[in-house]
């Protein structure tokens, strides 16, 4: 059986699909539908609908707990990768990188095999010989270089 957070995420994604990538969600109403507290809706939105995952979330004050979620418009593959590379900082966690890779596959920017290869190259296991305080920056260097190689063919 799916966990409650997965059910909430799925429901929100269905709302987005039904409304051309944008939906206004009332936390209280959704919480009542799934039989949970509104703070769980907030938790799902804050962890699974972030900018890095391709979403824009706007909270409406005084609107009874309404939240507007929009999917970022997908760009053609090369432009999307360039935009991502330019927006990346100096460090990245394994989890953050995996989210980017999932989005790339979902958006049709890269195939699953390429994403799996990149994921393996930037994994904690592959970087086991690197000091833990340097891992995130080494991971980012590898991640950016691999993305750039996909653009420059």
SULPESUL-V79469 format. One record per residue. N is the residue number from 1. RES is the residue in one letter. PHI is phi in radians with two decimals (none if undefined). D_FIRST is the distance of its C-alpha to the first C-alpha in whole Angstrom. Layout:
# SULPESUL-V79469
{{N:RES:PHI:D_FIRST} {N:RES:PHI:D_FIRST}}
This chain:
# SULPESUL-V79469
{{1:X:none:0} {2:X:-1.23:4} {3:X:-1.24:7} {4:X:-1.01:9} {5:X:-1.10:12} {6:X:-1.18:10} {7:X:-1.12:10} {8:X:-1.10:13} {9:X:-1.02:14} {10:X:-1.07:13} {11:X:-1.10:15} {12:X:-1.14:18} {13:X:-1.11:19} {14:X:-1.11:19} {15:X:-1.06:21} {16:X:-1.13:23} {17:X:-1.09:23} {18:X:-1.27:24} {19:X:-2.08:27} {20:X:0.96:29} {21:X:1.51:27} {22:X:-2.48:28} {23:X:-2.61:26} {24:X:-1.81:27} {25:X:-2.02:25} {26:X:-1.71:25} {27:X:-0.96:23} {28:X:-1.11:24} {29:X:-1.11:23} {30:X:-1.16:20} {31:X:-1.07:19} {32:X:-1.15:20} {33:X:-1.11:18} {34:X:-1.78:14} {35:X:1.05:16} {36:X:-2.51:16} {37:X:-1.58:20} {38:X:-0.98:22} {39:X:-1.12:22} {40:X:-1.23:18} {41:X:-1.12:19} {42:X:-1.03:22} {43:X:-1.04:20} {44:X:-1.07:18} {45:X:-1.11:21} {46:X:-1.27:23} {47:X:-1.81:21} {48:X:-2.05:19} {49:X:-2.31:22} {50:X:-1.67:25} {51:X:-1.03:28} {52:X:-1.11:28} {53:X:-1.65:25} {54:X:1.65:27} {55:X:-2.26:27} {56:X:-2.02:29} {57:X:-2.05:28} {58:X:-2.18:31} {59:X:-1.64:31} {60:X:-1.82:33} {61:X:-1.21:35} {62:X:1.28:36} {63:X:-1.78:33} {64:X:1.24:31} {65:X:1.42:29} {66:X:-1.41:29} {67:X:-2.31:27} {68:X:-1.78:28} {69:X:-2.10:26} {70:X:-2.28:28} {71:X:-1.39:27} {72:X:-1.17:30} {73:X:-1.07:32} {74:X:-1.38:32} {75:X:-1.75:35} {76:X:-0.96:36} {77:X:-0.74:35} {78:X:-1.11:38} {79:X:-1.10:39} {80:X:-1.11:35} {81:X:-1.10:36} {82:X:-1.09:39} {83:X:-1.04:38} {84:X:-1.12:35} {85:X:-1.00:37} {86:X:-1.19:40} {87:X:-1.59:37} {88:X:-1.31:36} {89:X:-1.58:38} {90:X:-1.70:39} {91:X:-2.38:36} {92:X:-2.71:32} {93:X:-1.45:29} {94:X:-1.06:27} {95:X:-1.11:24} {96:X:-1.08:26} {97:X:-1.11:28} {98:X:-1.13:24} {99:X:-1.14:23} {100:X:-1.01:27} {101:X:-1.08:26} {102:X:-1.05:23} {103:X:-1.11:25} {104:X:-1.03:28} {105:X:-1.18:26} {106:X:-1.03:24} {107:X:-1.50:27} {108:X:1.32:29} {109:X:-1.41:31} {110:X:-2.57:31} {111:X:-1.50:29} {112:X:-1.10:26} {113:X:-1.12:28} {114:X:-1.10:31} {115:X:-1.08:28} {116:X:-1.13:27} {117:X:-1.13:30} {118:X:-1.12:31} {119:X:-1.00:28} {120:X:-1.15:29} {121:X:-1.21:32} {122:X:-1.85:31} {123:X:-1.24:29} {124:X:-1.03:30} {125:X:-1.12:30} {126:X:-1.19:33} {127:X:-1.77:34} {128:X:-1.08:35} {129:X:-1.47:38} {130:X:-1.64:39} {131:X:-0.98:39} {132:X:-1.07:36} {133:X:-1.32:38} {134:X:-1.90:39} {135:X:-0.97:36} {136:X:-1.13:34} {137:X:-1.36:38} {138:X:-1.12:38} {139:X:-1.03:34} {140:X:-1.13:36} {141:X:-1.05:39} {142:X:-1.13:37} {143:X:-1.03:34} {144:X:-1.07:37} {145:X:-1.10:39} {146:X:-1.18:37} {147:X:-1.14:36} {148:X:-1.10:40} {149:X:-1.11:40} {150:X:-1.24:38} {151:X:-1.44:40} {152:X:-1.49:44} {153:X:0.57:43}}
